[in-house]
Every structure is written in structure tokens, then in C-alpha cells.
Amino acid sequence: MTVRIINQSNNPLPAYATEGSSGMDLRAYLQQPIELQPLERALVPTGLFIELPQGMEAQIRPRSGLAMKQGITCLNSPGTIDADYRGEIKIILINLSGEIQSVKSGDRIAQMVFQKVEQVNWQLSVELDDTARSSGGFGSTGVQ
């Protein structure tokens, strides 16, 4: 699949780090570093704009290394970039550590994964087919 991209940052284009990678790292594009206080959140620009084909989405997910090392993760995760969105990709970061954390331009702050999506048509019904689980909710399957 080919996706059109505009890169207004001075960072390299997102790329897969290994042959088996599912996501591409996204980098911060900042004029000056951001200091995130504990529990503070910020909207961090990337300088990237994409044109996804219809039937695709880009999911924005946290980076495990950033979460483990600095306690920084993404809110609204996974975030969704719809096929018809053309604005700049921005990442909502939050500092869950007990210390001030710095985010600098060029830092890898999130990852982007592409997925196929389908839209559904509703069929209004008065009943649904029964299953072994039926309406059993949280913890109802008995699997431990």
C-alpha cells in the first residue's frame, strides 16, 4: 500500500525499524523542548500530514520504551486517524511518572500502525441469536 505524506519537519520519514515491525515510530517536531510535569499532558506536533486510502485507518499507540523509561504514554490510545483527515498528526502525551520529563524535537514519541476498516450498515432487530455466553459480561467466561 502506498500512502501520500507531507513532512514539514526536519525529522526523517517514519519507517519500520525491523522487518517484523508492525508500527513506525513518530517523532516530535518542536521549536523548543516541552517540560511535562507529573500528570501533565500536552499535544505534540509531528510535522506530518498523510492521505490514507478509503477503508484504512492509522492507529496511534504508545511506545513501550518511552513508557517504561520515562513514564510517558499516549492518551486516547489507540488514537485513530481517519481516511478523510488531512490535518497534522499530533500526539497527546501524558507524564505518568512522579518526575518532570522533557520531550525534545526529534524524540520518538509514539508509533503508527495501519489497519483496514469496514463500515457497517445497521439492521434493526427485536432479538439477537443466542450463544453459549449470551449476555454474560465481565469475567463471565470463567477463563482464569
Number of C-alpha atoms within 10 A of each C-alpha: 5 7 8 9 13 12 15 12 17 11 17 10 14 16 13 13 11 9 6 7 10 12 21 20 20 28 27 24 23 17 8 9 13 15 15 20 16 16 15 15 18 16 13 19 18 24 20 22 17 19 17 21 15 12 13 16 22 21 17 27 24 23 19 15 14 16 18 11 9 17 18 28 25 24 17 13 13 15 17 16 20 17 16 14 14 14 12 15 17 20 26 19 22 21 23 19 19 11 13 14 18 14 20 16 20 16 17 19 27 26 24 24 16 17 10 10 13 9 6 6 6 6 6 6 6 5 6 7 5 8 8 7 9 10 9 10 8 7 8 10 10 6 5 4
